[in-house]
Amino acid sequence: MLGTLGFFAALLAVVMGFGRWHETGSPYWLGGSIALLVITLLGALTSKRK
C-alpha cells in the first residue's frame, strides 16, 4: 500500500514537523509528527507482510 516514494515523503514530512516543533515549541507539531511517524511505520510494516 505504501510505495517507496510515499515512505520517504512521509519521513521527510515527519522530519520537517519535528523541525517546526523545535522552532515553535508547540505540542501540536510534536503530536502530529509522532502520529504521522506511527502511521508511516505501521503502513510500511503491514505492506511488507503481505
PDBQT receptor file of N, H, CA, C and O in Angstrom, charges set to zero:
ATOM      1  N   MET A   1       0.818  -1.199   0.000  1.00  0.00    +0.000 N 
ATOM      2  CA  MET A   1       0.000   0.000   0.000  1.00  0.00    +0.000 C 
ATOM      3  C   MET A   1       0.861   1.261   0.000  1.00  0.00    +0.000 C 
ATOM      4  O   MET A   1       0.518   2.245  -0.654  1.00  0.00    +0.000 OA
ATOM      5  N   LEU A   2       1.966   1.236   0.724  1.00  0.00    +0.000 N 
ATOM      6  H   LEU A   2       2.244   0.436   1.255  1.00  0.00    +0.000 HD
ATOM      7  CA  LEU A   2       2.829   2.404   0.828  1.00  0.00    +0.000 C 
ATOM      8  C   LEU A   2       4.055   2.181  -0.063  1.00  0.00    +0.000 C 
ATOM      9  O   LEU A   2       4.880   1.308   0.205  1.00  0.00    +0.000 OA
ATOM     10  N   GLY A   3       4.158   2.976  -1.113  1.00  0.00    +0.000 N 
ATOM     11  H   GLY A   3       3.488   3.686  -1.330  1.00  0.00    +0.000 HD
ATOM     12  CA  GLY A   3       5.287   2.837  -2.026  1.00  0.00    +0.000 C 
ATOM     13  C   GLY A   3       6.547   3.464  -1.438  1.00  0.00    +0.000 C 
ATOM     14  O   GLY A   3       6.513   4.140  -0.410  1.00  0.00    +0.000 OA
ATOM     15  N   THR A   4       7.635   3.222  -2.113  1.00  0.00    +0.000 N 
ATOM     16  H   THR A   4       7.663   2.673  -2.948  1.00  0.00    +0.000 HD
ATOM     17  CA  THR A   4       8.925   3.741  -1.655  1.00  0.00    +0.000 C 
ATOM     18  C   THR A   4       8.941   5.264  -1.632  1.00  0.00    +0.000 C 
ATOM     19  O   THR A   4       9.422   5.878  -0.679  1.00  0.00    +0.000 OA
ATOM     20  N   LEU A   5       8.417   5.857  -2.678  1.00  0.00    +0.000 N 
ATOM     21  H   LEU A   5       8.026   5.358  -3.452  1.00  0.00    +0.000 HD
ATOM     22  CA  LEU A   5       8.392   7.317  -2.745  1.00  0.00    +0.000 C 
ATOM     23  C   LEU A   5       7.503   7.897  -1.646  1.00  0.00    +0.000 C 
ATOM     24  O   LEU A   5       7.850   8.903  -1.029  1.00  0.00    +0.000 OA
ATOM     25  N   GLY A   6       6.367   7.266  -1.407  1.00  0.00    +0.000 N 
ATOM     26  H   GLY A   6       6.084   6.448  -1.908  1.00  0.00    +0.000 HD
ATOM     27  CA  GLY A   6       5.459   7.715  -0.345  1.00  0.00    +0.000 C 
ATOM     28  C   GLY A   6       6.085   7.575   1.024  1.00  0.00    +0.000 C 
ATOM     29  O   GLY A   6       5.889   8.427   1.891  1.00  0.00    +0.000 OA
ATOM     30  N   PHE A   7       6.839   6.503   1.226  1.00  0.00    +0.000 N 
ATOM     31  H   PHE A   7       6.997   5.811   0.522  1.00  0.00    +0.000 HD
ATOM     32  CA  PHE A   7       7.507   6.284   2.508  1.00  0.00    +0.000 C 
ATOM     33  C   PHE A   7       8.513   7.392   2.793  1.00  0.00    +0.000 C 
ATOM     34  O   PHE A   7       8.536   7.951   3.890  1.00  0.00    +0.000 OA
ATOM     35  N   PHE A   8       9.341   7.707   1.807  1.00  0.00    +0.000 N 
ATOM     36  H   PHE A   8       9.322   7.254   0.916  1.00  0.00    +0.000 HD
ATOM     37  CA  PHE A   8      10.342   8.746   2.024  1.00  0.00    +0.000 C 
ATOM     38  C   PHE A   8       9.718  10.135   2.114  1.00  0.00    +0.000 C 
ATOM     39  O   PHE A   8      10.231  11.001   2.822  1.00  0.00    +0.000 OA
ATOM     40  N   ALA A   9       8.627  10.349   1.408  1.00  0.00    +0.000 N 
ATOM     41  H   ALA A   9       8.210   9.645   0.833  1.00  0.00    +0.000 HD
ATOM     42  CA  ALA A   9       7.920  11.626   1.516  1.00  0.00    +0.000 C 
ATOM     43  C   ALA A   9       7.332  11.792   2.917  1.00  0.00    +0.000 C 
ATOM     44  O   ALA A   9       7.368  12.881   3.490  1.00  0.00    +0.000 OA
ATOM     45  N   ALA A  10       6.792  10.702   3.461  1.00  0.00    +0.000 N 
ATOM     46  H   ALA A  10       6.763   9.818   2.997  1.00  0.00    +0.000 HD
ATOM     47  CA  ALA A  10       6.235  10.767   4.815  1.00  0.00    +0.000 C 
ATOM     48  C   ALA A  10       7.350  10.988   5.840  1.00  0.00    +0.000 C 
ATOM     49  O   ALA A  10       7.168  11.749   6.791  1.00  0.00    +0.000 OA
ATOM     50  N   LEU A  11       8.489  10.340   5.663  1.00  0.00    +0.000 N 
ATOM     51  H   LEU A  11       8.637   9.721   4.891  1.00  0.00    +0.000 HD
ATOM     52  CA  LEU A  11       9.606  10.564   6.588  1.00  0.00    +0.000 C 
ATOM     53  C   LEU A  11      10.110  12.002   6.509  1.00  0.00    +0.000 C 
ATOM     54  O   LEU A  11      10.472  12.588   7.529  1.00  0.00    +0.000 OA
ATOM     55  N   LEU A  12      10.136  12.568   5.317  1.00  0.00    +0.000 N 
ATOM     56  H   LEU A  12       9.841  12.092   4.489  1.00  0.00    +0.000 HD
ATOM     57  CA  LEU A  12      10.536  13.959   5.168  1.00  0.00    +0.000 C 
ATOM     58  C   LEU A  12       9.553  14.883   5.878  1.00  0.00    +0.000 C 
ATOM     59  O   LEU A  12       9.957  15.849   6.525  1.00  0.00    +0.000 OA
ATOM     60  N   ALA A  13       8.265  14.583   5.755  1.00  0.00    +0.000 N 
ATOM     61  H   ALA A  13       7.937  13.798   5.230  1.00  0.00    +0.000 HD
ATOM     62  CA  ALA A  13       7.247  15.384   6.444  1.00  0.00    +0.000 C 
ATOM     63  C   ALA A  13       7.405  15.272   7.960  1.00  0.00    +0.000 C 
ATOM     64  O   ALA A  13       7.208  16.251   8.679  1.00  0.00    +0.000 OA
ATOM     65  N   VAL A  14       7.754  14.092   8.441  1.00  0.00    +0.000 N 
ATOM     66  H   VAL A  14       7.914  13.296   7.857  1.00  0.00    +0.000 HD
ATOM     67  CA  VAL A  14       7.971  13.904   9.887  1.00  0.00    +0.000 C 
ATOM     68  C   VAL A  14       9.153  14.739  10.356  1.00  0.00    +0.000 C 
ATOM     69  O   VAL A  14       9.067  15.417  11.380  1.00  0.00    +0.000 OA
ATOM     70  N   VAL A  15      10.252  14.696   9.620  1.00  0.00    +0.000 N 
ATOM     71  H   VAL A  15      10.323  14.146   8.788  1.00  0.00    +0.000 HD
ATOM     72  CA  VAL A  15      11.442  15.465   9.997  1.00  0.00    +0.000 C 
ATOM     73  C   VAL A  15      11.142  16.969   9.955  1.00  0.00    +0.000 C 
ATOM     74  O   VAL A  15      11.587  17.719  10.824  1.00  0.00    +0.000 OA
ATOM     75  N   MET A  16      10.394  17.400   8.948  1.00  0.00    +0.000 N 
ATOM     76  H   MET A  16      10.033  16.791   8.241  1.00  0.00    +0.000 HD
ATOM     77  CA  MET A  16      10.024  18.810   8.862  1.00  0.00    +0.000 C 
ATOM     78  C   MET A  16       9.120  19.205  10.026  1.00  0.00    +0.000 C 
ATOM     79  O   MET A  16       9.237  20.310  10.557  1.00  0.00    +0.000 OA
ATOM     80  N   GLY A  17       8.217  18.305  10.423  1.00  0.00    +0.000 N 
ATOM     81  H   GLY A  17       8.122  17.408   9.992  1.00  0.00    +0.000 HD
ATOM     82  CA  GLY A  17       7.346  18.568  11.564  1.00  0.00    +0.000 C 
ATOM     83  C   GLY A  17       8.122  18.683  12.863  1.00  0.00    +0.000 C 
ATOM     84  O   GLY A  17       7.829  19.538  13.699  1.00  0.00    +0.000 OA
ATOM     85  N   PHE A  18       9.124  17.809  13.029  1.00  0.00    +0.000 N 
ATOM     86  H   PHE A  18       9.362  17.115  12.349  1.00  0.00    +0.000 HD
ATOM     87  CA  PHE A  18       9.959  17.905  14.223  1.00  0.00    +0.000 C 
ATOM     88  C   PHE A  18      10.754  19.215  14.242  1.00  0.00    +0.000 C 
ATOM     89  O   PHE A  18      10.959  19.809  15.301  1.00  0.00    +0.000 OA
ATOM     90  N   GLY A  19      11.196  19.657  13.069  1.00  0.00    +0.000 N 
ATOM     91  H   GLY A  19      11.029  19.175  12.209  1.00  0.00    +0.000 HD
ATOM     92  CA  GLY A  19      11.893  20.940  12.989  1.00  0.00    +0.000 C 
ATOM     93  C   GLY A  19      10.982  22.100  13.340  1.00  0.00    +0.000 C 
ATOM     94  O   GLY A  19      11.394  23.037  14.024  1.00  0.00    +0.000 OA
ATOM     95  N   ARG A  20       9.743  22.037  12.872  1.00  0.00    +0.000 N 
ATOM     96  H   ARG A  20       9.408  21.275  12.317  1.00  0.00    +0.000 HD
ATOM     97  CA  ARG A  20       8.774  23.078  13.199  1.00  0.00    +0.000 C 
ATOM     98  C   ARG A  20       8.478  23.086  14.689  1.00  0.00    +0.000 C 
ATOM     99  O   ARG A  20       8.337  24.146  15.299  1.00  0.00    +0.000 OA
ATOM    100  N   TRP A  21       8.384  21.879  15.279  1.00  0.00    +0.000 N 
ATOM    101  H   TRP A  21       8.499  21.018  14.784  1.00  0.00    +0.000 HD
ATOM    102  CA  TRP A  21       8.153  21.783  16.723  1.00  0.00    +0.000 C 
ATOM    103  C   TRP A  21       9.332  22.393  17.484  1.00  0.00    +0.000 C 
ATOM    104  O   TRP A  21       9.142  23.088  18.482  1.00  0.00    +0.000 OA
ATOM    105  N   HIS A  22      10.546  22.127  17.005  1.00  0.00    +0.000 N 
ATOM    106  H   HIS A  22      10.700  21.563  16.195  1.00  0.00    +0.000 HD
ATOM    107  CA  HIS A  22      11.730  22.675  17.661  1.00  0.00    +0.000 C 
ATOM    108  C   HIS A  22      11.748  24.199  17.564  1.00  0.00    +0.000 C 
ATOM    109  O   HIS A  22      12.177  24.874  18.500  1.00  0.00    +0.000 OA
ATOM    110  N   GLU A  23      11.285  24.745  16.440  1.00  0.00    +0.000 N 
ATOM    111  H   GLU A  23      10.937  24.197  15.679  1.00  0.00    +0.000 HD
ATOM    112  CA  GLU A  23      11.221  26.199  16.266  1.00  0.00    +0.000 C 
ATOM    113  C   GLU A  23      10.176  26.847  17.166  1.00  0.00    +0.000 C 
ATOM    114  O   GLU A  23      10.452  27.837  17.844  1.00  0.00    +0.000 OA
ATOM    115  N   THR A  24       8.974  26.277  17.164  1.00  0.00    +0.000 N 
ATOM    116  H   THR A  24       8.749  25.473  16.613  1.00  0.00    +0.000 HD
ATOM    117  CA  THR A  24       7.853  26.938  17.832  1.00  0.00    +0.000 C 
ATOM    118  C   THR A  24       7.628  26.458  19.259  1.00  0.00    +0.000 C 
ATOM    119  O   THR A  24       7.126  27.209  20.095  1.00  0.00    +0.000 OA
ATOM    120  N   GLY A  25       7.994  25.218  19.540  1.00  0.00    +0.000 N 
ATOM    121  H   GLY A  25       8.402  24.608  18.861  1.00  0.00    +0.000 HD
ATOM    122  CA  GLY A  25       7.741  24.663  20.862  1.00  0.00    +0.000 C 
ATOM    123  C   GLY A  25       6.294  24.240  21.059  1.00  0.00    +0.000 C 
ATOM    124  O   GLY A  25       5.882  23.938  22.178  1.00  0.00    +0.000 OA
ATOM    125  N   SER A  26       5.521  24.217  19.979  1.00  0.00    +0.000 N 
ATOM    126  H   SER A  26       5.856  24.463  19.069  1.00  0.00    +0.000 HD
ATOM    127  CA  SER A  26       4.108  23.877  20.069  1.00  0.00    +0.000 C 
ATOM    128  C   SER A  26       3.922  22.362  20.205  1.00  0.00    +0.000 C 
ATOM    129  O   SER A  26       4.505  21.597  19.437  1.00  0.00    +0.000 OA
ATOM    130  N   PRO A  27       3.118  21.927  21.169  1.00  0.00    +0.000 N 
ATOM    131  CA  PRO A  27       2.899  20.481  21.317  1.00  0.00    +0.000 C 
ATOM    132  C   PRO A  27       2.103  19.888  20.161  1.00  0.00    +0.000 C 
ATOM    133  O   PRO A  27       2.130  18.673  19.963  1.00  0.00    +0.000 OA
ATOM    134  N   TYR A  28       1.400  20.707  19.401  1.00  0.00    +0.000 N 
ATOM    135  H   TYR A  28       1.378  21.694  19.563  1.00  0.00    +0.000 HD
ATOM    136  CA  TYR A  28       0.628  20.193  18.263  1.00  0.00    +0.000 C 
ATOM    137  C   TYR A  28       1.537  19.685  17.148  1.00  0.00    +0.000 C 
ATOM    138  O   TYR A  28       1.240  18.676  16.508  1.00  0.00    +0.000 OA
ATOM    139  N   TRP A  29       2.633  20.379  16.921  1.00  0.00    +0.000 N 
ATOM    140  H   TRP A  29       2.874  21.199  17.441  1.00  0.00    +0.000 HD
ATOM    141  CA  TRP A  29       3.587  19.912  15.916  1.00  0.00    +0.000 C 
ATOM    142  C   TRP A  29       4.233  18.609  16.359  1.00  0.00    +0.000 C 
ATOM    143  O   TRP A  29       4.442  17.708  15.546  1.00  0.00    +0.000 OA
ATOM    144  N   LEU A  30       4.548  18.505  17.636  1.00  0.00    +0.000 N 
ATOM    145  H   LEU A  30       4.378  19.236  18.297  1.00  0.00    +0.000 HD
ATOM    146  CA  LEU A  30       5.151  17.274  18.146  1.00  0.00    +0.000 C 
ATOM    147  C   LEU A  30       4.165  16.114  18.038  1.00  0.00    +0.000 C 
ATOM    148  O   LEU A  30       4.527  15.037  17.564  1.00  0.00    +0.000 OA
ATOM    149  N   GLY A  31       2.939  16.322  18.467  1.00  0.00    +0.000 N 
ATOM    150  H   GLY A  31       2.645  17.197  18.852  1.00  0.00    +0.000 HD
ATOM    151  CA  GLY A  31       1.929  15.267  18.400  1.00  0.00    +0.000 C 
ATOM    152  C   GLY A  31       1.633  14.840  16.972  1.00  0.00    +0.000 C 
ATOM    153  O   GLY A  31       1.512  13.649  16.685  1.00  0.00    +0.000 OA
ATOM    154  N   GLY A  32       1.517  15.808  16.086  1.00  0.00    +0.000 N 
ATOM    155  H   GLY A  32       1.615  16.775  16.319  1.00  0.00    +0.000 HD
ATOM    156  CA  GLY A  32       1.260  15.492  14.682  1.00  0.00    +0.000 C 
ATOM    157  C   GLY A  32       2.404  14.744  14.034  1.00  0.00    +0.000 C 
ATOM    158  O   GLY A  32       2.183  13.832  13.237  1.00  0.00    +0.000 OA
ATOM    159  N   SER A  33       3.632  15.123  14.371  1.00  0.00    +0.000 N 
ATOM    160  H   SER A  33       3.812  15.864  15.018  1.00  0.00    +0.000 HD
ATOM    161  CA  SER A  33       4.796  14.450  13.804  1.00  0.00    +0.000 C 
ATOM    162  C   SER A  33       4.898  13.009  14.308  1.00  0.00    +0.000 C 
ATOM    163  O   SER A  33       5.210  12.098  13.541  1.00  0.00    +0.000 OA
ATOM    164  N   ILE A  34       4.635  12.812  15.588  1.00  0.00    +0.000 N 
ATOM    165  H   ILE A  34       4.381  13.552  16.211  1.00  0.00    +0.000 HD
ATOM    166  CA  ILE A  34       4.687  11.458  16.134  1.00  0.00    +0.000 C 
ATOM    167  C   ILE A  34       3.566  10.603  15.555  1.00  0.00    +0.000 C 
ATOM    168  O   ILE A  34       3.781   9.432  15.243  1.00  0.00    +0.000 OA
ATOM    169  N   ALA A  35       2.382  11.172  15.410  1.00  0.00    +0.000 N 
ATOM    170  H   ALA A  35       2.207  12.123  15.664  1.00  0.00    +0.000 HD
ATOM    171  CA  ALA A  35       1.264  10.425  14.832  1.00  0.00    +0.000 C 
ATOM    172  C   ALA A  35       1.565  10.035  13.379  1.00  0.00    +0.000 C 
ATOM    173  O   ALA A  35       1.292   8.905  12.974  1.00  0.00    +0.000 OA
ATOM    174  N   LEU A  36       2.122  10.955  12.603  1.00  0.00    +0.000 N 
ATOM    175  H   LEU A  36       2.344  11.873  12.932  1.00  0.00    +0.000 HD
ATOM    176  CA  LEU A  36       2.467  10.644  11.220  1.00  0.00    +0.000 C 
ATOM    177  C   LEU A  36       3.565   9.587  11.151  1.00  0.00    +0.000 C 
ATOM    178  O   LEU A  36       3.540   8.724  10.274  1.00  0.00    +0.000 OA
ATOM    179  N   LEU A  37       4.523   9.649  12.064  1.00  0.00    +0.000 N 
ATOM    180  H   LEU A  37       4.544  10.351  12.776  1.00  0.00    +0.000 HD
ATOM    181  CA  LEU A  37       5.581   8.643  12.105  1.00  0.00    +0.000 C 
ATOM    182  C   LEU A  37       5.010   7.263  12.398  1.00  0.00    +0.000 C 
ATOM    183  O   LEU A  37       5.398   6.285  11.760  1.00  0.00    +0.000 OA
ATOM    184  N   VAL A  38       4.100   7.174  13.352  1.00  0.00    +0.000 N 
ATOM    185  H   VAL A  38       3.785   7.969  13.871  1.00  0.00    +0.000 HD
ATOM    186  CA  VAL A  38       3.490   5.887  13.695  1.00  0.00    +0.000 C 
ATOM    187  C   VAL A  38       2.676   5.351  12.518  1.00  0.00    +0.000 C 
ATOM    188  O   VAL A  38       2.759   4.166  12.197  1.00  0.00    +0.000 OA
ATOM    189  N   ILE A  39       1.897   6.207  11.879  1.00  0.00    +0.000 N 
ATOM    190  H   ILE A  39       1.829   7.170  12.140  1.00  0.00    +0.000 HD
ATOM    191  CA  ILE A  39       1.104   5.775  10.723  1.00  0.00    +0.000 C 
ATOM    192  C   ILE A  39       2.010   5.304   9.591  1.00  0.00    +0.000 C 
ATOM    193  O   ILE A  39       1.713   4.307   8.932  1.00  0.00    +0.000 OA
ATOM    194  N   THR A  40       3.106   6.011   9.362  1.00  0.00    +0.000 N 
ATOM    195  H   THR A  40       3.347   6.821   9.897  1.00  0.00    +0.000 HD
ATOM    196  CA  THR A  40       4.045   5.636   8.312  1.00  0.00    +0.000 C 
ATOM    197  C   THR A  40       4.688   4.286   8.609  1.00  0.00    +0.000 C 
ATOM    198  O   THR A  40       4.782   3.433   7.727  1.00  0.00    +0.000 OA
ATOM    199  N   LEU A  41       5.127   4.095   9.837  1.00  0.00    +0.000 N 
ATOM    200  H   LEU A  41       5.051   4.789  10.554  1.00  0.00    +0.000 HD
ATOM    201  CA  LEU A  41       5.765   2.827  10.187  1.00  0.00    +0.000 C 
ATOM    202  C   LEU A  41       4.780   1.663  10.139  1.00  0.00    +0.000 C 
ATOM    203  O   LEU A  41       5.135   0.572   9.692  1.00  0.00    +0.000 OA
ATOM    204  N   LEU A  42       3.561   1.881  10.591  1.00  0.00    +0.000 N 
ATOM    205  H   LEU A  42       3.273   2.767  10.954  1.00  0.00    +0.000 HD
ATOM    206  CA  LEU A  42       2.546   0.831  10.511  1.00  0.00    +0.000 C 
ATOM    207  C   LEU A  42       2.219   0.499   9.055  1.00  0.00    +0.000 C 
ATOM    208  O   LEU A  42       2.066  -0.673   8.710  1.00  0.00    +0.000 OA
ATOM    209  N   GLY A  43       2.112   1.494   8.219  1.00  0.00    +0.000 N 
ATOM    210  H   GLY A  43       2.236   2.446   8.499  1.00  0.00    +0.000 HD
ATOM    211  CA  GLY A  43       1.859   1.263   6.800  1.00  0.00    +0.000 C 
ATOM    212  C   GLY A  43       2.995   0.508   6.130  1.00  0.00    +0.000 C 
ATOM    213  O   GLY A  43       2.756  -0.355   5.286  1.00  0.00    +0.000 OA
ATOM    214  N   ALA A  44       4.220   0.826   6.498  1.00  0.00    +0.000 N 
ATOM    215  H   ALA A  44       4.414   1.528   7.183  1.00  0.00    +0.000 HD
ATOM    216  CA  ALA A  44       5.371   0.138   5.911  1.00  0.00    +0.000 C 
ATOM    217  C   ALA A  44       5.442  -1.305   6.401  1.00  0.00    +0.000 C 
ATOM    218  O   ALA A  44       5.755  -2.206   5.622  1.00  0.00    +0.000 OA
ATOM    219  N   LEU A  45       5.159  -1.533   7.667  1.00  0.00    +0.000 N 
ATOM    220  H   LEU A  45       4.904  -0.801   8.299  1.00  0.00    +0.000 HD
ATOM    221  CA  LEU A  45       5.233  -2.902   8.188  1.00  0.00    +0.000 C 
ATOM    222  C   LEU A  45       4.112  -3.785   7.649  1.00  0.00    +0.000 C 
ATOM    223  O   LEU A  45       4.342  -4.957   7.350  1.00  0.00    +0.000 OA
ATOM    224  N   THR A  46       2.920  -3.247   7.523  1.00  0.00    +0.000 N 
ATOM    225  H   THR A  46       2.733  -2.296   7.766  1.00  0.00    +0.000 HD
ATOM    226  CA  THR A  46       1.816  -4.063   7.036  1.00  0.00    +0.000 C 
ATOM    227  C   THR A  46       1.932  -4.330   5.531  1.00  0.00    +0.000 C 
ATOM    228  O   THR A  46       1.456  -5.361   5.055  1.00  0.00    +0.000 OA
ATOM    229  N   SER A  47       2.549  -3.431   4.784  1.00  0.00    +0.000 N 
ATOM    230  H   SER A  47       2.936  -2.594   5.171  1.00  0.00    +0.000 HD
ATOM    231  CA  SER A  47       2.697  -3.693   3.357  1.00  0.00    +0.000 C 
ATOM    232  C   SER A  47       3.792  -4.718   3.094  1.00  0.00    +0.000 C 
ATOM    233  O   SER A  47       3.755  -5.384   2.060  1.00  0.00    +0.000 OA
ATOM    234  N   LYS A  48       4.757  -4.869   3.983  1.00  0.00    +0.000 N 
ATOM    235  H   LYS A  48       4.787  -4.327   4.824  1.00  0.00    +0.000 HD
ATOM    236  CA  LYS A  48       5.826  -5.855   3.811  1.00  0.00    +0.000 C 
ATOM    237  C   LYS A  48       5.354  -7.265   4.137  1.00  0.00    +0.000 C 
ATOM    238  O   LYS A  48       5.878  -8.226   3.575  1.00  0.00    +0.000 OA
ATOM    239  N   ARG A  49       4.389  -7.414   5.020  1.00  0.00    +0.000 N 
ATOM    240  H   ARG A  49       3.963  -6.632   5.477  1.00  0.00    +0.000 HD
ATOM    241  CA  ARG A  49       3.949  -8.730   5.463  1.00  0.00    +0.000 C 
ATOM    242  C   ARG A  49       3.110  -9.456   4.422  1.00  0.00    +0.000 C 
ATOM    243  O   ARG A  49       3.014 -10.683   4.462  1.00  0.00    +0.000 OA
ATOM    244  N   LYS A  50       2.511  -8.740   3.509  1.00  0.00    +0.000 N 
ATOM    245  H   LYS A  50       2.590  -7.744   3.477  1.00  0.00    +0.000 HD
ATOM    246  CA  LYS A  50       1.646  -9.372   2.520  1.00  0.00    +0.000 C 
ATOM    247  C   LYS A  50       2.418  -9.987   1.439  1.00  0.00    +0.000 C 
ATOM    248  O   LYS A  50       1.840 -10.566   0.519  1.00  0.00    +0.000 OA
TER     249      LYS A  50
